[in-house]
Structures are given as C-alpha cells and as structure tokens.
C-alpha cells in the first residue's frame, strides 16, 4: 500500500512540475515582449 501511495504521489508531483514549466515559459515570453515594448518606446523618444 505504501509503495502505491508513493508512486501515485510521485506521478502527481511530476505532472505538476511539467505543467509549471509551461507556465514559466509563458511568463518569460510575456516579460520579453514587455521589455521590447519599453525599448521601442525609449528608442522612439530619443529620436
């Protein structure tokens, strides 16, 4: 019984970690787009 509980818990944890990777990747893309927008605005203001 304990081995089954450990196996199920490990699989659930692995699924949560993999789902988190996609979330972090999405946040990174959003931050990159935000940085590009700020850089573009700064370049426009300096010209």
N, CA, C and O atoms as CSV, one atom per row, in Angstrom:
chain,resi,resn,atom,element,x,y,z
A,1,UNK,N,N,0.814,-1.196,0.000
A,1,UNK,CA,C,0.000,0.000,0.000
A,1,UNK,C,C,0.861,1.264,0.000
A,1,UNK,O,O,0.529,2.233,-0.683
A,2,UNK,N,N,1.943,1.267,0.745
A,2,UNK,CA,C,2.799,2.440,0.817
A,2,UNK,C,C,3.497,2.693,-0.510
A,2,UNK,O,O,3.653,3.843,-0.920
A,3,UNK,N,N,3.920,1.621,-1.188
A,3,UNK,CA,C,4.581,1.791,-2.493
A,3,UNK,C,C,3.625,2.417,-3.501
A,3,UNK,O,O,4.028,3.260,-4.303
A,4,UNK,N,N,2.382,2.015,-3.462
A,4,UNK,CA,C,1.396,2.570,-4.394
A,4,UNK,C,C,1.176,4.052,-4.101
A,4,UNK,O,O,1.087,4.856,-5.029
A,5,UNK,N,N,1.089,4.418,-2.839
A,5,UNK,CA,C,0.882,5.820,-2.471
A,5,UNK,C,C,2.074,6.667,-2.897
A,5,UNK,O,O,1.901,7.785,-3.384
A,6,UNK,N,N,3.270,6.146,-2.719
A,6,UNK,CA,C,4.477,6.877,-3.128
A,6,UNK,C,C,4.519,7.033,-4.642
A,6,UNK,O,O,4.870,8.101,-5.143
A,7,UNK,N,N,4.167,5.991,-5.370
A,7,UNK,CA,C,4.169,6.038,-6.829
A,7,UNK,C,C,3.152,7.055,-7.338
A,7,UNK,O,O,3.460,7.858,-8.219
A,8,UNK,N,N,1.961,7.022,-6.794
A,8,UNK,CA,C,0.914,7.960,-7.221
A,8,UNK,C,C,1.327,9.393,-6.886
A,8,UNK,O,O,1.153,10.299,-7.701
A,9,UNK,N,N,1.869,9.595,-5.694
A,9,UNK,CA,C,2.311,10.936,-5.300
A,9,UNK,C,C,3.417,11.434,-6.218
A,9,UNK,O,O,3.422,12.604,-6.601
A,10,UNK,N,N,4.350,10.563,-6.575
A,10,UNK,CA,C,5.446,10.945,-7.468
A,10,UNK,C,C,4.933,11.331,-8.837
A,10,UNK,O,O,5.400,12.308,-9.423
A,11,UNK,N,N,3.984,10.581,-9.353
A,11,UNK,CA,C,3.417,10.890,-10.667
A,11,UNK,C,C,2.665,12.221,-10.643
A,11,UNK,O,O,2.756,13.004,-11.588
A,12,UNK,N,N,1.930,12.474,-9.574
A,12,UNK,CA,C,1.219,13.754,-9.462
A,12,UNK,C,C,2.196,14.918,-9.356
A,12,UNK,O,O,1.980,15.973,-9.952
A,13,UNK,N,N,3.265,14.726,-8.601
A,13,UNK,CA,C,4.272,15.775,-8.465
A,13,UNK,C,C,4.962,16.036,-9.805
A,13,UNK,O,O,5.189,17.188,-10.175
A,14,UNK,N,N,5.293,14.974,-10.525
A,14,UNK,CA,C,5.935,15.132,-11.833
A,14,UNK,C,C,5.007,15.879,-12.800
A,14,UNK,O,O,5.468,16.724,-13.569
A,15,UNK,N,N,3.727,15.578,-12.766
A,15,UNK,CA,C,2.767,16.279,-13.622
A,15,UNK,C,C,2.679,17.753,-13.281
A,15,UNK,O,O,2.590,18.598,-14.172
A,16,UNK,N,N,2.704,18.067,-11.987
A,16,UNK,CA,C,2.644,19.468,-11.569
A,16,UNK,C,C,3.893,20.221,-12.000
A,16,UNK,O,O,3.807,21.374,-12.422
A,17,UNK,N,N,5.047,19.583,-11.899
A,17,UNK,CA,C,6.306,20.226,-12.307
A,17,UNK,C,C,6.303,20.494,-13.807
A,17,UNK,O,O,6.699,21.572,-14.249
A,18,UNK,N,N,5.863,19.523,-14.582
A,18,UNK,CA,C,5.825,19.707,-16.039
A,18,UNK,C,C,4.830,20.796,-16.430
A,18,UNK,O,O,5.096,21.570,-17.349
A,19,UNK,N,N,3.713,20.865,-15.760
A,19,UNK,CA,C,2.737,21.921,-16.048
A,19,UNK,C,C,3.313,23.280,-15.666
A,19,UNK,O,O,3.051,24.270,-16.350
A,20,UNK,N,N,4.081,23.348,-14.605
A,20,UNK,CA,C,4.710,24.592,-14.175
A,20,UNK,C,C,5.722,25.101,-15.178
A,20,UNK,O,O,5.880,26.312,-15.335
A,21,UNK,N,N,6.413,24.200,-15.861
A,21,UNK,CA,C,7.400,24.615,-16.860
A,21,UNK,C,C,6.734,25.409,-17.977
A,21,UNK,O,O,7.276,26.414,-18.437
A,22,UNK,N,N,5.577,24.966,-18.407
A,22,UNK,CA,C,4.861,25.692,-19.459
A,22,UNK,C,C,4.436,27.068,-18.967
A,22,UNK,O,O,4.462,28.036,-19.727
A,23,UNK,N,N,4.052,27.158,-17.724
A,23,UNK,CA,C,3.634,28.436,-17.171
A,23,UNK,C,C,4.804,29.408,-17.105
A,23,UNK,O,O,4.668,30.575,-17.473
A,24,UNK,N,N,5.945,28.933,-16.639
A,24,UNK,CA,C,7.128,29.785,-16.542
A,24,UNK,C,C,7.575,30.238,-17.922
A,24,UNK,O,O,7.976,31.389,-18.093
A,25,UNK,N,N,7.513,29.354,-18.907
A,25,UNK,CA,C,7.888,29.715,-20.275
A,25,UNK,C,C,6.980,30.826,-20.787
A,25,UNK,O,O,7.445,31.755,-21.447
A,26,UNK,N,N,5.694,30.735,-20.486
A,26,UNK,CA,C,4.748,31.762,-20.917
A,26,UNK,C,C,5.017,33.102,-20.259
A,26,UNK,O,O,4.920,34.148,-20.902
A,27,UNK,N,N,5.359,33.071,-18.968
A,27,UNK,CA,C,5.687,34.313,-18.270
A,27,UNK,C,C,6.942,34.927,-18.864
A,27,UNK,O,O,7.013,36.144,-19.033
A,28,UNK,N,N,7.933,34.103,-19.184
A,28,UNK,CA,C,9.165,34.605,-19.797
A,28,UNK,C,C,8.899,35.294,-21.118
A,28,UNK,O,O,9.490,36.332,-21.413
A,29,UNK,N,N,8.018,34.723,-21.911
A,29,UNK,CA,C,7.673,35.340,-23.196
A,29,UNK,C,C,6.966,36.676,-22.985
A,29,UNK,O,O,7.221,37.636,-23.712
A,30,UNK,N,N,6.079,36.740,-21.993
A,30,UNK,CA,C,5.380,37.998,-21.703
A,30,UNK,C,C,6.348,39.076,-21.243
A,30,UNK,O,O,6.238,40.230,-21.657
A,31,UNK,N,N,7.295,38.707,-20.388
A,31,UNK,CA,C,8.280,39.673,-19.903
A,31,UNK,C,C,9.149,40.161,-21.055
A,31,UNK,O,O,9.490,41.342,-21.129
A,32,UNK,N,N,9.506,39.246,-21.955
A,32,UNK,CA,C,10.330,39.629,-23.106
A,32,UNK,C,C,9.589,40.619,-23.999
A,32,UNK,O,O,10.172,41.601,-24.459
A,33,UNK,N,N,8.306,40.364,-24.243
A,33,UNK,CA,C,7.512,41.295,-25.048
A,33,UNK,C,C,7.384,42.653,-24.380
A,33,UNK,O,O,7.439,43.689,-25.042
A,34,UNK,N,N,7.214,42.641,-23.065
A,34,UNK,CA,C,7.131,43.903,-22.325
A,34,UNK,C,C,8.428,44.681,-22.410
A,34,UNK,O,O,8.410,45.901,-22.570
A,35,UNK,N,N,9.556,43.988,-22.304
A,35,UNK,CA,C,10.862,44.641,-22.422
A,35,UNK,C,C,11.074,45.220,-23.802
A,35,UNK,O,O,11.637,46.305,-23.946
A,36,UNK,N,N,10.628,44.504,-24.815
A,36,UNK,CA,C,10.758,45.012,-26.187
A,36,UNK,C,C,9.923,46.271,-26.381
A,36,UNK,O,O,10.360,47.213,-27.043
A,37,UNK,N,N,8.728,46.290,-25.808
A,37,UNK,CA,C,7.863,47.469,-25.932
A,37,UNK,C,C,8.500,48.678,-25.245
A,37,UNK,O,O,8.454,49.789,-25.774
A,38,UNK,N,N,9.091,48.465,-24.076
A,38,UNK,CA,C,9.756,49.568,-23.368
A,38,UNK,C,C,10.955,50.065,-24.162
A,38,UNK,O,O,11.187,51.270,-24.259
A,39,UNK,N,N,11.713,49.137,-24.729
A,39,UNK,CA,C,12.886,49.516,-25.518
A,39,UNK,C,C,12.472,50.293,-26.763
A,39,UNK,O,O,13.109,51.284,-27.120
A,40,UNK,N,N,11.417,49.850,-27.418
A,40,UNK,CA,C,10.923,50.565,-28.597
A,40,UNK,C,C,10.458,51.978,-28.235
A,40,UNK,O,O,10.716,52.929,-28.974
A,41,UNK,N,N,9.781,52.110,-27.108
A,41,UNK,CA,C,9.312,53.428,-26.680
A,41,UNK,C,C,10.494,54.337,-26.358
A,41,UNK,O,O,10.464,55.525,-26.676
A,42,UNK,N,N,11.528,53.793,-25.734
A,42,UNK,CA,C,12.709,54.586,-25.413
A,42,UNK,C,C,13.432,55.027,-26.687
A,42,UNK,O,O,13.919,56.154,-26.781
A,43,UNK,N,N,13.492,54.122,-27.660
A,43,UNK,CA,C,14.139,54.481,-28.936
A,43,UNK,C,C,13.340,55.565,-29.666
A,43,UNK,O,O,13.923,56.477,-30.253
A,44,UNK,N,N,12.011,55.467,-29.631
A,44,UNK,CA,C,11.174,56.488,-30.270
A,44,UNK,C,C,11.327,57.851,-29.588
A,44,UNK,O,O,11.347,58.889,-30.251
A,45,UNK,N,N,11.434,57.834,-28.271
A,45,UNK,CA,C,11.558,59.075,-27.522
A,45,UNK,C,C,12.924,59.748,-27.774
A,45,UNK,O,O,13.025,60.975,-27.734
A,46,UNK,N,N,13.945,58.964,-28.027
A,46,UNK,CA,C,15.273,59.533,-28.219
A,46,UNK,C,C,15.475,60.062,-29.657
A,46,UNK,O,O,16.432,60.790,-29.922
A,47,UNK,N,N,14.585,59.697,-30.564
A,47,UNK,CA,C,14.718,60.160,-31.960
A,47,UNK,C,C,13.948,61.376,-32.226
A,47,UNK,O,O,13.960,61.882,-33.348
